[in-house]
């Protein structure tokens, strides 16, 4: 199915969870937050939140520095 991540269209399997998507994209869930269709998703629900066709996902990763 087709979804958009950070303005880039990609194909993913049906019934994929947020947790699995982050794993496949090599994105750390510990240092990232995301929205699906402009709604923030709690990290506690990443495993149970299923992505749907045409969802628009924005992923923001935090990087420390000094």
mmJSON file of the N, C-alpha and C atoms, coordinates in Angstrom:
{"data_MODEL":{"atom_site":{
"group_PDB":["ATOM","ATOM","ATOM","ATOM","ATOM","ATOM","ATOM","ATOM","ATOM","ATOM","ATOM","ATOM","ATOM","ATOM","ATOM","ATOM","ATOM","ATOM","ATOM","ATOM","ATOM","ATOM","ATOM","ATOM","ATOM","ATOM","ATOM","ATOM","ATOM","ATOM","ATOM","ATOM","ATOM","ATOM","ATOM","ATOM","ATOM","ATOM","ATOM","ATOM","ATOM","ATOM","ATOM","ATOM","ATOM","ATOM","ATOM","ATOM","ATOM","ATOM","ATOM","ATOM","ATOM","ATOM","ATOM","ATOM","ATOM","ATOM","ATOM","ATOM","ATOM","ATOM","ATOM","ATOM","ATOM","ATOM","ATOM","ATOM","ATOM","ATOM","ATOM","ATOM","ATOM","ATOM","ATOM","ATOM","ATOM","ATOM","ATOM","ATOM","ATOM","ATOM","ATOM","ATOM","ATOM","ATOM","ATOM","ATOM","ATOM","ATOM","ATOM","ATOM","ATOM","ATOM","ATOM","ATOM","ATOM","ATOM","ATOM","ATOM","ATOM","ATOM","ATOM","ATOM","ATOM","ATOM","ATOM","ATOM","ATOM","ATOM","ATOM","ATOM","ATOM","ATOM","ATOM","ATOM","ATOM","ATOM","ATOM","ATOM","ATOM","ATOM","ATOM","ATOM","ATOM","ATOM","ATOM","ATOM","ATOM","ATOM","ATOM","ATOM","ATOM","ATOM","ATOM","ATOM","ATOM","ATOM","ATOM","ATOM","ATOM","ATOM","ATOM","ATOM","ATOM","ATOM","ATOM","ATOM","ATOM","ATOM","ATOM","ATOM","ATOM","ATOM","ATOM","ATOM","ATOM","ATOM","ATOM","ATOM","ATOM","ATOM","ATOM","ATOM","ATOM","ATOM","ATOM","ATOM","ATOM","ATOM","ATOM","ATOM","ATOM","ATOM","ATOM","ATOM","ATOM","ATOM","ATOM","ATOM","ATOM","ATOM","ATOM","ATOM","ATOM","ATOM","ATOM","ATOM","ATOM","ATOM","ATOM","ATOM","ATOM","ATOM","ATOM","ATOM","ATOM","ATOM"],
"id":[1,2,3,4,5,6,7,8,9,10,11,12,13,14,15,16,17,18,19,20,21,22,23,24,25,26,27,28,29,30,31,32,33,34,35,36,37,38,39,40,41,42,43,44,45,46,47,48,49,50,51,52,53,54,55,56,57,58,59,60,61,62,63,64,65,66,67,68,69,70,71,72,73,74,75,76,77,78,79,80,81,82,83,84,85,86,87,88,89,90,91,92,93,94,95,96,97,98,99,100,101,102,103,104,105,106,107,108,109,110,111,112,113,114,115,116,117,118,119,120,121,122,123,124,125,126,127,128,129,130,131,132,133,134,135,136,137,138,139,140,141,142,143,144,145,146,147,148,149,150,151,152,153,154,155,156,157,158,159,160,161,162,163,164,165,166,167,168,169,170,171,172,173,174,175,176,177,178,179,180,181,182,183,184,185,186,187,188,189,190,191,192,193,194,195,196,197,198],
"type_symbol":["N","C","C","N","C","C","N","C","C","N","C","C","N","C","C","N","C","C","N","C","C","N","C","C","N","C","C","N","C","C","N","C","C","N","C","C","N","C","C","N","C","C","N","C","C","N","C","C","N","C","C","N","C","C","N","C","C","N","C","C","N","C","C","N","C","C","N","C","C","N","C","C","N","C","C","N","C","C","N","C","C","N","C","C","N","C","C","N","C","C","N","C","C","N","C","C","N","C","C","N","C","C","N","C","C","N","C","C","N","C","C","N","C","C","N","C","C","N","C","C","N","C","C","N","C","C","N","C","C","N","C","C","N","C","C","N","C","C","N","C","C","N","C","C","N","C","C","N","C","C","N","C","C","N","C","C","N","C","C","N","C","C","N","C","C","N","C","C","N","C","C","N","C","C","N","C","C","N","C","C","N","C","C","N","C","C","N","C","C","N","C","C","N","C","C","N","C","C"],
"label_atom_id":["N","CA","C","N","CA","C","N","CA","C","N","CA","C","N","CA","C","N","CA","C","N","CA","C","N","CA","C","N","CA","C","N","CA","C","N","CA","C","N","CA","C","N","CA","C","N","CA","C","N","CA","C","N","CA","C","N","CA","C","N","CA","C","N","CA","C","N","CA","C","N","CA","C","N","CA","C","N","CA","C","N","CA","C","N","CA","C","N","CA","C","N","CA","C","N","CA","C","N","CA","C","N","CA","C","N","CA","C","N","CA","C","N","CA","C","N","CA","C","N","CA","C","N","CA","C","N","CA","C","N","CA","C","N","CA","C","N","CA","C","N","CA","C","N","CA","C","N","CA","C","N","CA","C","N","CA","C","N","CA","C","N","CA","C","N","CA","C","N","CA","C","N","CA","C","N","CA","C","N","CA","C","N","CA","C","N","CA","C","N","CA","C","N","CA","C","N","CA","C","N","CA","C","N","CA","C","N","CA","C","N","CA","C","N","CA","C","N","CA","C","N","CA","C","N","CA","C","N","CA","C"],
"label_alt_id":[null,null,null,null,null,null,null,null,null,null,null,null,null,null,null,null,null,null,null,null,null,null,null,null,null,null,null,null,null,null,null,null,null,null,null,null,null,null,null,null,null,null,null,null,null,null,null,null,null,null,null,null,null,null,null,null,null,null,null,null,null,null,null,null,null,null,null,null,null,null,null,null,null,null,null,null,null,null,null,null,null,null,null,null,null,null,null,null,null,null,null,null,null,null,null,null,null,null,null,null,null,null,null,null,null,null,null,null,null,null,null,null,null,null,null,null,null,null,null,null,null,null,null,null,null,null,null,null,null,null,null,null,null,null,null,null,null,null,null,null,null,null,null,null,null,null,null,null,null,null,null,null,null,null,null,null,null,null,null,null,null,null,null,null,null,null,null,null,null,null,null,null,null,null,null,null,null,null,null,null,null,null,null,null,null,null,null,null,null,null,null,null,null,null,null,null,null,null],
"label_comp_id":["UNK","UNK","UNK","UNK","UNK","UNK","UNK","UNK","UNK","UNK","UNK","UNK","UNK","UNK","UNK","UNK","UNK","UNK","UNK","UNK","UNK","UNK","UNK","UNK","UNK","UNK","UNK","UNK","UNK","UNK","UNK","UNK","UNK","UNK","UNK","UNK","UNK","UNK","UNK","UNK","UNK","UNK","UNK","UNK","UNK","UNK","UNK","UNK","UNK","UNK","UNK","UNK","UNK","UNK","UNK","UNK","UNK","UNK","UNK","UNK","UNK","UNK","UNK","UNK","UNK","UNK","UNK","UNK","UNK","UNK","UNK","UNK","UNK","UNK","UNK","UNK","UNK","UNK","UNK","UNK","UNK","UNK","UNK","UNK","UNK","UNK","UNK","UNK","UNK","UNK","UNK","UNK","UNK","UNK","UNK","UNK","UNK","UNK","UNK","UNK","UNK","UNK","UNK","UNK","UNK","UNK","UNK","UNK","UNK","UNK","UNK","UNK","UNK","UNK","UNK","UNK","UNK","UNK","UNK","UNK","UNK","UNK","UNK","UNK","UNK","UNK","UNK","UNK","UNK","UNK","UNK","UNK","UNK","UNK","UNK","UNK","UNK","UNK","UNK","UNK","UNK","UNK","UNK","UNK","UNK","UNK","UNK","UNK","UNK","UNK","UNK","UNK","UNK","UNK","UNK","UNK","UNK","UNK","UNK","UNK","UNK","UNK","UNK","UNK","UNK","UNK","UNK","UNK","UNK","UNK","UNK","UNK","UNK","UNK","UNK","UNK","UNK","UNK","UNK","UNK","UNK","UNK","UNK","UNK","UNK","UNK","UNK","UNK","UNK","UNK","UNK","UNK","UNK","UNK","UNK","UNK","UNK","UNK"],
"label_asym_id":["A","A","A","A","A","A","A","A","A","A","A","A","A","A","A","A","A","A","A","A","A","A","A","A","A","A","A","A","A","A","A","A","A","A","A","A","A","A","A","A","A","A","A","A","A","A","A","A","A","A","A","A","A","A","A","A","A","A","A","A","A","A","A","A","A","A","A","A","A","A","A","A","A","A","A","A","A","A","A","A","A","A","A","A","A","A","A","A","A","A","A","A","A","A","A","A","A","A","A","A","A","A","A","A","A","A","A","A","A","A","A","A","A","A","A","A","A","A","A","A","A","A","A","A","A","A","A","A","A","A","A","A","A","A","A","A","A","A","A","A","A","A","A","A","A","A","A","A","A","A","A","A","A","A","A","A","A","A","A","A","A","A","A","A","A","A","A","A","A","A","A","A","A","A","A","A","A","A","A","A","A","A","A","A","A","A","A","A","A","A","A","A","A","A","A","A","A","A"],
"label_entity_id":["1","1","1","1","1","1","1","1","1","1","1","1","1","1","1","1","1","1","1","1","1","1","1","1","1","1","1","1","1","1","1","1","1","1","1","1","1","1","1","1","1","1","1","1","1","1","1","1","1","1","1","1","1","1","1","1","1","1","1","1","1","1","1","1","1","1","1","1","1","1","1","1","1","1","1","1","1","1","1","1","1","1","1","1","1","1","1","1","1","1","1","1","1","1","1","1","1","1","1","1","1","1","1","1","1","1","1","1","1","1","1","1","1","1","1","1","1","1","1","1","1","1","1","1","1","1","1","1","1","1","1","1","1","1","1","1","1","1","1","1","1","1","1","1","1","1","1","1","1","1","1","1","1","1","1","1","1","1","1","1","1","1","1","1","1","1","1","1","1","1","1","1","1","1","1","1","1","1","1","1","1","1","1","1","1","1","1","1","1","1","1","1","1","1","1","1","1","1"],
"label_seq_id":[1,1,1,2,2,2,3,3,3,4,4,4,5,5,5,6,6,6,7,7,7,8,8,8,9,9,9,10,10,10,11,11,11,12,12,12,13,13,13,14,14,14,15,15,15,16,16,16,17,17,17,18,18,18,19,19,19,20,20,20,21,21,21,22,22,22,23,23,23,24,24,24,25,25,25,26,26,26,27,27,27,28,28,28,29,29,29,30,30,30,31,31,31,32,32,32,33,33,33,34,34,34,35,35,35,36,36,36,37,37,37,38,38,38,39,39,39,40,40,40,41,41,41,42,42,42,43,43,43,44,44,44,45,45,45,46,46,46,47,47,47,48,48,48,49,49,49,50,50,50,51,51,51,52,52,52,53,53,53,54,54,54,55,55,55,56,56,56,57,57,57,58,58,58,59,59,59,60,60,60,61,61,61,62,62,62,63,63,63,64,64,64,65,65,65,66,66,66],
"pdbx_PDB_ins_code":[null,null,null,null,null,null,null,null,null,null,null,null,null,null,null,null,null,null,null,null,null,null,null,null,null,null,null,null,null,null,null,null,null,null,null,null,null,null,null,null,null,null,null,null,null,null,null,null,null,null,null,null,null,null,null,null,null,null,null,null,null,null,null,null,null,null,null,null,null,null,null,null,null,null,null,null,null,null,null,null,null,null,null,null,null,null,null,null,null,null,null,null,null,null,null,null,null,null,null,null,null,null,null,null,null,null,null,null,null,null,null,null,null,null,null,null,null,null,null,null,null,null,null,null,null,null,null,null,null,null,null,null,null,null,null,null,null,null,null,null,null,null,null,null,null,null,null,null,null,null,null,null,null,null,null,null,null,null,null,null,null,null,null,null,null,null,null,null,null,null,null,null,null,null,null,null,null,null,null,null,null,null,null,null,null,null,null,null,null,null,null,null,null,null,null,null,null,null],
"Cartn_x":[0.846,0.0,0.888,0.336,1.063,0.841,1.96,1.902,2.923,2.873,3.839,4.578,5.912,6.745,7.596,7.435,8.191,8.184,7.0,6.75,7.265,7.659,8.134,7.189,6.657,5.752,6.549,6.066,6.694,5.612,5.999,5.114,5.506,4.497,4.708,3.672,3.923,2.966,1.698,0.608,-0.643,-0.489,-1.281,-1.312,0.032,0.791,2.077,1.873,2.522,2.413,3.455,3.254,4.227,5.571,5.545,6.767,7.555,6.874,7.52,8.018,7.253,7.671,8.977,9.064,10.292,11.466,11.245,12.294,12.766,11.832,12.181,12.889,12.58,13.191,14.481,14.897,16.095,16.031,14.87,14.652,14.437,15.174,15.069,13.796,12.977,11.753,12.049,13.219,13.587,13.904,14.402,14.797,13.912,12.74,11.85,10.44,9.745,8.306,7.683,6.399,5.784,4.318,3.844,2.424,1.912,0.654,-0.052,-1.236,-1.252,-2.311,-2.472,-1.336,-1.251,-1.655,-1.766,-2.077,-0.875,-0.386,0.739,0.362,1.32,1.122,1.976,1.36,2.093,2.996,4.213,5.163,4.622,3.802,3.24,2.295,1.833,0.896,1.53,2.832,3.496,3.243,3.221,3.025,1.597,0.635,-0.771,-1.352,-0.625,-1.129,-0.794,-1.834,-1.675,-1.806,-0.87,-0.852,-1.83,-2.514,-3.525,-3.084,-3.694,-3.441,-3.569,-2.617,-2.585,-2.337,-1.93,-1.582,-0.393,-0.427,0.662,1.394,2.64,3.415,4.58,4.726,5.868,6.675,7.956,8.833,9.896,10.003,11.005,11.958,13.245,14.264,15.07,15.415,16.177,17.63,18.524,19.948,20.575,21.321,22.006,23.312,23.758,25.014,25.471,26.551,27.02,28.096],
"Cartn_y":[-1.178,0.0,1.236,2.332,3.588,4.467,4.982,5.964,7.055,8.124,9.203,9.376,9.369,9.626,10.848,11.881,13.125,13.585,13.636,14.124,13.199,11.966,11.015,9.815,9.506,8.367,7.07,6.087,4.769,3.697,2.491,1.334,0.512,0.075,-0.787,-1.898,-2.933,-4.033,-3.57,-4.252,-4.001,-4.407,-3.798,-4.123,-3.968,-2.97,-2.717,-1.758,-2.05,-1.187,-0.071,0.958,2.036,1.478,0.595,-0.012,-0.711,-1.508,-2.235,-1.279,-0.246,0.732,1.403,1.82,2.46,1.498,0.246,-0.762,-0.918,-1.02,-1.165,0.062,1.235,2.478,2.81,1.916,2.125,3.421,3.666,4.868,4.44,5.047,4.721,5.31,4.454,4.967,5.705,5.467,6.156,7.633,7.978,9.365,10.035,9.458,10.001,10.189,11.113,11.269,11.329,10.973,11.019,11.386,11.858,12.14,11.314,10.939,10.321,11.228,11.773,12.703,13.832,14.394,15.539,15.225,13.957,13.561,12.844,13.365,12.719,11.315,10.397,9.006,8.765,8.284,7.971,6.771,6.85,5.744,4.438,4.526,3.321,2.576,3.264,2.63,2.296,2.448,2.168,0.739,-0.223,-1.619,-1.864,-1.204,-1.459,-0.509,0.549,1.491,0.973,0.689,0.151,1.278,1.313,2.335,1.933,2.941,2.705,3.311,2.822,3.33,4.848,5.503,6.963,7.762,7.116,7.889,8.792,9.966,10.927,10.932,10.467,10.307,11.279,11.992,12.874,12.335,12.083,11.56,12.605,12.944,13.898,13.191,13.231,12.603,13.678,13.401,14.352,13.903,14.867,14.585,15.485,14.896,15.681,16.24,17.249,17.851,18.884,19.448,20.416,21.189],
"Cartn_z":[0.0,0.0,0.0,-0.402,-0.541,0.689,1.253,2.339,2.04,2.812,2.668,3.984,3.915,5.093,4.791,5.602,5.436,3.976,3.397,2.035,0.934,1.27,0.275,0.241,-0.935,-1.087,-1.109,-0.328,-0.329,-0.309,-0.688,-0.607,0.614,1.371,2.527,2.509,3.298,3.413,4.112,3.832,4.552,6.007,6.868,8.299,8.991,8.609,9.25,10.422,11.52,12.695,12.615,13.406,13.492,13.947,14.935,15.46,14.351,13.544,12.449,11.372,11.064,10.065,10.475,11.728,12.203,12.113,12.45,12.35,10.902,9.976,8.563,7.995,8.546,8.073,8.832,9.746,10.568,11.368,11.961,12.762,14.207,15.114,16.531,17.122,17.717,18.336,19.633,20.217,21.459,21.23,20.045,19.774,18.725,18.483,17.458,17.989,17.383,17.586,16.203,16.13,14.816,14.897,13.755,13.592,12.424,12.531,11.406,11.122,9.919,9.509,10.528,10.942,11.862,13.298,13.667,15.047,15.653,16.791,17.456,17.9,17.799,18.214,19.451,20.537,21.761,21.523,22.036,21.868,22.427,23.462,24.071,23.116,22.069,21.136,19.787,19.653,18.372,17.898,18.812,18.427,17.95,18.562,18.236,17.189,16.829,15.83,14.439,13.666,12.317,11.3,10.39,9.344,8.242,7.717,6.687,5.351,4.302,2.955,2.925,2.277,2.085,3.355,4.446,5.649,5.35,5.953,5.85,7.186,7.184,8.412,8.4,9.489,9.683,10.849,10.626,11.67,11.972,13.248,13.705,14.659,14.338,15.18,15.873,17.123,17.917,17.993,17.804,17.838,18.884,19.806,20.835,20.3,20.938,20.518,21.522,21.274,22.234,21.733],
"occupancy":[1.0,1.0,1.0,1.0,1.0,1.0,1.0,1.0,1.0,1.0,1.0,1.0,1.0,1.0,1.0,1.0,1.0,1.0,1.0,1.0,1.0,1.0,1.0,1.0,1.0,1.0,1.0,1.0,1.0,1.0,1.0,1.0,1.0,1.0,1.0,1.0,1.0,1.0,1.0,1.0,1.0,1.0,1.0,1.0,1.0,1.0,1.0,1.0,1.0,1.0,1.0,1.0,1.0,1.0,1.0,1.0,1.0,1.0,1.0,1.0,1.0,1.0,1.0,1.0,1.0,1.0,1.0,1.0,1.0,1.0,1.0,1.0,1.0,1.0,1.0,1.0,1.0,1.0,1.0,1.0,1.0,1.0,1.0,1.0,1.0,1.0,1.0,1.0,1.0,1.0,1.0,1.0,1.0,1.0,1.0,1.0,1.0,1.0,1.0,1.0,1.0,1.0,1.0,1.0,1.0,1.0,1.0,1.0,1.0,1.0,1.0,1.0,1.0,1.0,1.0,1.0,1.0,1.0,1.0,1.0,1.0,1.0,1.0,1.0,1.0,1.0,1.0,1.0,1.0,1.0,1.0,1.0,1.0,1.0,1.0,1.0,1.0,1.0,1.0,1.0,1.0,1.0,1.0,1.0,1.0,1.0,1.0,1.0,1.0,1.0,1.0,1.0,1.0,1.0,1.0,1.0,1.0,1.0,1.0,1.0,1.0,1.0,1.0,1.0,1.0,1.0,1.0,1.0,1.0,1.0,1.0,1.0,1.0,1.0,1.0,1.0,1.0,1.0,1.0,1.0,1.0,1.0,1.0,1.0,1.0,1.0,1.0,1.0,1.0,1.0,1.0,1.0,1.0,1.0,1.0,1.0,1.0,1.0],
"B_iso_or_equiv":[0.0,0.0,0.0,0.0,0.0,0.0,0.0,0.0,0.0,0.0,0.0,0.0,0.0,0.0,0.0,0.0,0.0,0.0,0.0,0.0,0.0,0.0,0.0,0.0,0.0,0.0,0.0,0.0,0.0,0.0,0.0,0.0,0.0,0.0,0.0,0.0,0.0,0.0,0.0,0.0,0.0,0.0,0.0,0.0,0.0,0.0,0.0,0.0,0.0,0.0,0.0,0.0,0.0,0.0,0.0,0.0,0.0,0.0,0.0,0.0,0.0,0.0,0.0,0.0,0.0,0.0,0.0,0.0,0.0,0.0,0.0,0.0,0.0,0.0,0.0,0.0,0.0,0.0,0.0,0.0,0.0,0.0,0.0,0.0,0.0,0.0,0.0,0.0,0.0,0.0,0.0,0.0,0.0,0.0,0.0,0.0,0.0,0.0,0.0,0.0,0.0,0.0,0.0,0.0,0.0,0.0,0.0,0.0,0.0,0.0,0.0,0.0,0.0,0.0,0.0,0.0,0.0,0.0,0.0,0.0,0.0,0.0,0.0,0.0,0.0,0.0,0.0,0.0,0.0,0.0,0.0,0.0,0.0,0.0,0.0,0.0,0.0,0.0,0.0,0.0,0.0,0.0,0.0,0.0,0.0,0.0,0.0,0.0,0.0,0.0,0.0,0.0,0.0,0.0,0.0,0.0,0.0,0.0,0.0,0.0,0.0,0.0,0.0,0.0,0.0,0.0,0.0,0.0,0.0,0.0,0.0,0.0,0.0,0.0,0.0,0.0,0.0,0.0,0.0,0.0,0.0,0.0,0.0,0.0,0.0,0.0,0.0,0.0,0.0,0.0,0.0,0.0,0.0,0.0,0.0,0.0,0.0,0.0],
"pdbx_formal_charge":[null,null,null,null,null,null,null,null,null,null,null,null,null,null,null,null,null,null,null,null,null,null,null,null,null,null,null,null,null,null,null,null,null,null,null,null,null,null,null,null,null,null,null,null,null,null,null,null,null,null,null,null,null,null,null,null,null,null,null,null,null,null,null,null,null,null,null,null,null,null,null,null,null,null,null,null,null,null,null,null,null,null,null,null,null,null,null,null,null,null,null,null,null,null,null,null,null,null,null,null,null,null,null,null,null,null,null,null,null,null,null,null,null,null,null,null,null,null,null,null,null,null,null,null,null,null,null,null,null,null,null,null,null,null,null,null,null,null,null,null,null,null,null,null,null,null,null,null,null,null,null,null,null,null,null,null,null,null,null,null,null,null,null,null,null,null,null,null,null,null,null,null,null,null,null,null,null,null,null,null,null,null,null,null,null,null,null,null,null,null,null,null,null,null,null,null,null,null],
"auth_seq_id":[1,1,1,2,2,2,3,3,3,4,4,4,5,5,5,6,6,6,7,7,7,8,8,8,9,9,9,10,10,10,11,11,11,12,12,12,13,13,13,14,14,14,15,15,15,16,16,16,17,17,17,18,18,18,19,19,19,20,20,20,21,21,21,22,22,22,23,23,23,24,24,24,25,25,25,26,26,26,27,27,27,28,28,28,29,29,29,30,30,30,31,31,31,32,32,32,33,33,33,34,34,34,35,35,35,36,36,36,37,37,37,38,38,38,39,39,39,40,40,40,41,41,41,42,42,42,43,43,43,44,44,44,45,45,45,46,46,46,47,47,47,48,48,48,49,49,49,50,50,50,51,51,51,52,52,52,53,53,53,54,54,54,55,55,55,56,56,56,57,57,57,58,58,58,59,59,59,60,60,60,61,61,61,62,62,62,63,63,63,64,64,64,65,65,65,66,66,66],
"auth_comp_id":["UNK","UNK","UNK","UNK","UNK","UNK","UNK","UNK","UNK","UNK","UNK","UNK","UNK","UNK","UNK","UNK","UNK","UNK","UNK","UNK","UNK","UNK","UNK","UNK","UNK","UNK","UNK","UNK","UNK","UNK","UNK","UNK","UNK","UNK","UNK","UNK","UNK","UNK","UNK","UNK","UNK","UNK","UNK","UNK","UNK","UNK","UNK","UNK","UNK","UNK","UNK","UNK","UNK","UNK","UNK","UNK","UNK","UNK","UNK","UNK","UNK","UNK","UNK","UNK","UNK","UNK","UNK","UNK","UNK","UNK","UNK","UNK","UNK","UNK","UNK","UNK","UNK","UNK","UNK","UNK","UNK","UNK","UNK","UNK","UNK","UNK","UNK","UNK","UNK","UNK","UNK","UNK","UNK","UNK","UNK","UNK","UNK","UNK","UNK","UNK","UNK","UNK","UNK","UNK","UNK","UNK","UNK","UNK","UNK","UNK","UNK","UNK","UNK","UNK","UNK","UNK","UNK","UNK","UNK","UNK","UNK","UNK","UNK","UNK","UNK","UNK","UNK","UNK","UNK","UNK","UNK","UNK","UNK","UNK","UNK","UNK","UNK","UNK","UNK","UNK","UNK","UNK","UNK","UNK","UNK","UNK","UNK","UNK","UNK","UNK","UNK","UNK","UNK","UNK","UNK","UNK","UNK","UNK","UNK","UNK","UNK","UNK","UNK","UNK","UNK","UNK","UNK","UNK","UNK","UNK","UNK","UNK","UNK","UNK","UNK","UNK","UNK","UNK","UNK","UNK","UNK","UNK","UNK","UNK","UNK","UNK","UNK","UNK","UNK","UNK","UNK","UNK","UNK","UNK","UNK","UNK","UNK","UNK"],
"auth_asym_id":["A","A","A","A","A","A","A","A","A","A","A","A","A","A","A","A","A","A","A","A","A","A","A","A","A","A","A","A","A","A","A","A","A","A","A","A","A","A","A","A","A","A","A","A","A","A","A","A","A","A","A","A","A","A","A","A","A","A","A","A","A","A","A","A","A","A","A","A","A","A","A","A","A","A","A","A","A","A","A","A","A","A","A","A","A","A","A","A","A","A","A","A","A","A","A","A","A","A","A","A","A","A","A","A","A","A","A","A","A","A","A","A","A","A","A","A","A","A","A","A","A","A","A","A","A","A","A","A","A","A","A","A","A","A","A","A","A","A","A","A","A","A","A","A","A","A","A","A","A","A","A","A","A","A","A","A","A","A","A","A","A","A","A","A","A","A","A","A","A","A","A","A","A","A","A","A","A","A","A","A","A","A","A","A","A","A","A","A","A","A","A","A","A","A","A","A","A","A"],
"auth_atom_id":["N","CA","C","N","CA","C","N","CA","C","N","CA","C","N","CA","C","N","CA","C","N","CA","C","N","CA","C","N","CA","C","N","CA","C","N","CA","C","N","CA","C","N","CA","C","N","CA","C","N","CA","C","N","CA","C","N","CA","C","N","CA","C","N","CA","C","N","CA","C","N","CA","C","N","CA","C","N","CA","C","N","CA","C","N","CA","C","N","CA","C","N","CA","C","N","CA","C","N","CA","C","N","CA","C","N","CA","C","N","CA","C","N","CA","C","N","CA","C","N","CA","C","N","CA","C","N","CA","C","N","CA","C","N","CA","C","N","CA","C","N","CA","C","N","CA","C","N","CA","C","N","CA","C","N","CA","C","N","CA","C","N","CA","C","N","CA","C","N","CA","C","N","CA","C","N","CA","C","N","CA","C","N","CA","C","N","CA","C","N","CA","C","N","CA","C","N","CA","C","N","CA","C","N","CA","C","N","CA","C","N","CA","C","N","CA","C","N","CA","C","N","CA","C","N","CA","C","N","CA","C"],
"pdbx_PDB_model_num":[1,1,1,1,1,1,1,1,1,1,1,1,1,1,1,1,1,1,1,1,1,1,1,1,1,1,1,1,1,1,1,1,1,1,1,1,1,1,1,1,1,1,1,1,1,1,1,1,1,1,1,1,1,1,1,1,1,1,1,1,1,1,1,1,1,1,1,1,1,1,1,1,1,1,1,1,1,1,1,1,1,1,1,1,1,1,1,1,1,1,1,1,1,1,1,1,1,1,1,1,1,1,1,1,1,1,1,1,1,1,1,1,1,1,1,1,1,1,1,1,1,1,1,1,1,1,1,1,1,1,1,1,1,1,1,1,1,1,1,1,1,1,1,1,1,1,1,1,1,1,1,1,1,1,1,1,1,1,1,1,1,1,1,1,1,1,1,1,1,1,1,1,1,1,1,1,1,1,1,1,1,1,1,1,1,1,1,1,1,1,1,1,1,1,1,1,1,1]
}}}
